[in-house]
């Protein structure tokens, strides 16, 4: 038996063990996990220190004590001796940046509260503190309006900035190199390994990369994204996403006569108030097999027609990030002429560059692509595990018996007309799109962590 096989046997005796193993580089680690479903998996991520966590036995907790602990940081901010704290102005962008960085410090499960807080604060205006020369448009009371009192993790980070004017303890423990690596990972397409390569090449800040962009070991797409980073990092309000959805649908009606079906997916379809980008899927009844050369050409022409329509309306910003036969990734931006044409009050200045993905999928794959592109990521991992238990493999094109290495369906023998059919085939209760964030589906499926 191989060494890996023996390791797997040992792990099977410890069904709730989670080990994070540090790699040679400070910000490049491998997480080896053994979830409850009996599948050993590995994934790359970038925390700061190695951690070994053993599941603790369940203990009954006092509701009053638990509630008190959850509000400890909130109560610290709004204690009786700080009666005027609500009127104090804050630099919300500084706090949002803390939340972004903390998502790279901890593992994916622990990063959810930071990501959620970032999304909530993104709805507030960015004005900076008056004492620092900013507009001072956000106060502590505004934070109180969007962050729940029992969100102790978020209020802990806020308390550090509001009360002590310093970053969270987790960030203070990081070395200068670690902080730099996390900052470099803000560039789209740059993970832990590429950030480390940039650092070793002498690029120790985003300013270094921008000033020597031609010498930086960056792909063209990352160079383009870096040039528009300040826009890309801004969340897209749901109202603006709706305007983009209407625009893309109108473009498709013009190029194909209304035959195609399309959907704006991702967090938008899950019902969030804002999104990080625009993810569209498109399907045509004449495109059923992407291996067929004629159908591949039809898909390519359809996608090219959409891109040309973008260019004729002058909404495309810079060169495409990626442009293949079935996928287009780029940056789009409203302009005055298009705003008048669509006549939407939801399109407001300043016009920011937004990331957009358009994905062509075969007609019969529509429910699988719709499900996979809607997410969230942890839900899709859970569904793939359920499929594996049944000897099946699930991906965004379909579901069927697993291939030799188990990574994908050998053929798509499991048919589905709707997303509900997929859940039924897996023996699971159907989840509406708005139930597909972990906070909702975890409760419905009684899954405490993933």
Secondary structure, 3 states (H helix, E strand, C coil): CCHHHHHHHHHHCCCCEEEEEECCCCCCEEEEEECCCCCEEEEEECCCCCEEEECCCCCCCCHHHHHHHHCHHHHHHCCCCCCCHHHCECCHHHHHHHHHHHHHHCCHHHHHHHHHHHHHHCCCCCCCCHHHCCCCCCEHHHHHHHCCCCCHHHHHHHHHHHHHCCCCHHHHCCCHHHHHHHHHCCCCCCCHHHHHHHHHCCCCCHHHHHHCCCCCCCCHHHHHHHHCHHHHCCCEEHHHHHHHHHHHHHHHHHHHCCCCEEEECHHHCCCCCEECCEEEEEECCCCCCCCCHHHHHHHHHHHHHHHHHHHHCCCEEEEEEEECCCEEEEEECCCHHHHHHHCCCCCCCCCCCEEEEEEECCHHHHHHHHHHHHCCHHHHHHHHHHHHHCCEEEECCEEEEECCCCCCECCCCECCCCHHHHHHHCCCCCCCHHHCCHHHHHHHCCCCCC
